[in-house]
Amino acid sequence: CVRMRTQGILERLNAGEVVVGDGGYVMQLERRGYVKAGHWTPEAAVEHPEAVRQLHREFLRAGANVLQTFTFYCSEDKLEISGNVTNITFVNYVEEAGWAVEVLKTSGKPVGATLCISPHGDMDGVPPGECAVRLVKAALETRAITRWDIHKYTREAYNAGIRYIGGCCGFEPYHIRAIAEELAAERGFLPPASEKHGLWGAALEMHTKPWVRARARREYWENLLPASGRPKCPSMATPADDYETAGI
């Protein structure tokens, strides 16, 4: 029996693979009633782990190769503000990250982590360079938008040479699916969630109304102007100067 070594993110990227990341957790879980807006703290990982697991499953099914732990704002000051967790002691910050990496390595899965630090280093004053060295020693690899916007974003990112593409706050599973679908040719497959999704509205071809069937094409969705929230969108558009003579 030969045990296959699991490739890490950098190895997969260096091999020319396109890696799809996941989306944003706090906003999705807030909409589902598990996170409090304003605090944005991750106590749901303890209080409602099934909700966190379900969102992980949705990102995975949508085509994500990388799933993040739900630890956003899991710091002493933020958890105290939330009022839900008290009497917590943390080691700031790179040392704590090193501990987490060492534990996660026991899972046998590739592990990645990021640090939110200043140019001066972490909260303990550890310089950025030393933070990177410590993580290496821990064996670590160093506005709501539409799905159509995500297709464009993905293609532009890919054309710019980016091969690890995902999202953050506001990215839902269907946004991640759009990334996977846009890069289906490059990756050689579609995600499981595409089984229930017609690309570029293809399923609308079966509709009984002709004006709905007319939407079953890529050109329609690529040129769609949302009804609000953007400059020059229909509800904010500036009429043409000759609107009277043009019969508008």
N, C-alpha and C positions, 0 to 999 in steps of 0.2 A: 504494500500500500504506500503510494507516494503522496505526501501531504503538500498541496499546492500553497505557496506563500501568497498571502493577500497583498495586492499592490496598494501602495499609498497614493495620495492625490498627486504628489509631484511625479511619481513614477508613471502614473497614467497620463498626466499632461505631457511629460517628456516623450512618451510613446506616441503622441499625436492624437490621443483620445480627447473627445469633448466631454467635460464633466459638468453635470447639471446640479446646481445647488438647490436648497429648499427656499421657502419664503419666510414671511414674518409670523411670529407666534403670538406676541402679546396682543396685537390688534384683533387677530382672528379669535383668540380666546376671550377677549373683552366682549366682542360681538355675541359670543355664545354664552356669556354670563359667568365666566370663570376668572376674569381679571378685572380689577378696578381701574377705570380710566383715571389718569393723573398720577397714580402711584406706579402702575405698570410693573408691579413686582410679581415674582413667579411662584407664590405659595401654592398655586394650583397643582404644581408638580407633586406636592405632598397631600393636599386636600382633595384633589380630583385627578389622580394620575391617569384614570381611564380616558379623560378628555384630552390630555396631552398625548397619550398613546394614539388616540383616534386621529388627531391632527397629523402626527408623524406618519400614520398609515396613509392618510390622504395625500400628503406630499410625495411619499414613496410611490403610490399608485399613479400619481400624476407624472412621474418620470424623474424624480430627484435621485441622484446618486449619493448625495451627502445630506445627512440629517444632523442638525445641531441639537445639543442639549438645551432644554428650556431653563436657562439660567440668567436671562437678561435682567439686569438690576438686582442681582442676588448679592448685594453688598450690605454691610452693616448699616450704613446711613439710610439706604433706601428701604430696607426691611423694617427699620425702626419707624420711619415715616408712615408705612402702611398700617402700623398698629396691630398687625396680625401675628407678628413674630417678635418675641422679646428675648432678652438675656442671651444674645448671640455673641460669640467671640470669633473674629476672623483674623487671619494673618494677611496683611495687604502686601502685594497682590501676586507677584510672580512666584513667591514661595507656595502660595495656595494653588496656583496653576500647576506648578510642578507636582504637588501631591495628587491633584486630580488626574494628571496625565499618567502618573505611575499606577493609579488604581484602574483607569480605563484601559491601560495596556493589557491588563489581565483578561479582557474580553476577547482578545485575539483579533479585534477589528482595527482598521486604520484609525488613528486618533489625530485630530487637529484642534488647535485652540488659538484664540487671538487675545491680545491685551489692549485695553483702553488706557493708554498712558500719555503723559505729556512729553515734550522734548527733553524734560529733565529726568524722566523715568517714572517708576511707579509710586504709589503712595508712601512707600518706605524709603524713597530716595534712591532706589537701585537704578543706575543709568540704563538707557534703552539697550546699549550693546551688551551689558551684563545680563539683562532680562532675556535677550535672545540666546546667549550662551547657556543660561540655566535651563531654558526650554529644550535646547539641543541636547544637553546632558541628560534630560529626562526622556531622551529618545523621541522627540517630537519633530515632525516636519515643520523645518522652518517655513402724493395725491392719488387716489385710486385711479388706476389706468385700465384701459380695456385690454382684452386678450390680443386685439389687433395691434395695439401699441407695443405689446410685448414681442410680437413677431418682428416688428421693425427694430426694436431695441436689440433683440437677439441677433438679427442678421447684421446690424451695424457693429455690434460687439465682436461677432465672429470674423467679419471682414477686417476688423482692426487688429486681429491676431489673438483675441482673448479666447481661451479654451476652458475656463472655469466660469460658468455663467449661472447666476441665481438671483435671489432678491432678498429684500429685508422687510421693513414695516410696510404693511399694506399689500404685500404679495400673498395671494391666496393660492390654493392648489391648482385652480384652473389657469393661473398665470404661469406656474411651473410647467403645466401641461403644454401651454403655448410655446414655451422655450423648447421642450422636447419635440414638439411637432414641427417647429420651424427647422430644427436640425436633424430631422429624421433621415434625410438622405446622407448627411455626413456621418451620422452614428449608426445607420443601418437598421434601425428599428423604431417602432412607435411605442409609447408607454401603454400599459394596460388600460388606463382611463380613456384612451382614444377609441376604445371599442364602442363607447357610448357617445361619441362625438364626431359629427361630420365636419371635416376640415373646410374652413371658409364657408360655412353654412350649407354644405352640400346636401344635408338632409332636407333642406327646404324645397328641393326639387320635387318632392312628393306632395307639397301643399296644394290644396284645392284652389287657393286664390292666386291669380297671376302676379299681383304686385308683391306677394310674399315669395313666390318662386323666383322673381327677378333678383332677389337678394342672394341667391345661391351661387355666388361667384366672388372671387377674390377681389376684383376691382371695386365692388360695392363696399366691402368692409374696409379696404385700405383707404378709401376716400370718404368714409363716414365722418361727419362732423357731429360730435356729441352736442346735446341740447343745452348744456350749461357748463360753467366752470372754466372755460378757456377763452382767451382772446379770439375774437372773430368767429366764435361759435354762433349758431343760428340765433340764439336769444340775445347776443351781444353784438351782432354784426352791424356794420355801418352801411346804410343804404347807398347805392350808387348816386353820384351827383346828378345824373340825368334821369332819375327814377320817374319823373313825370313824363318826359318825352319817350322813355322806353316802355311806358305803359305798365310799370311795376306797381 
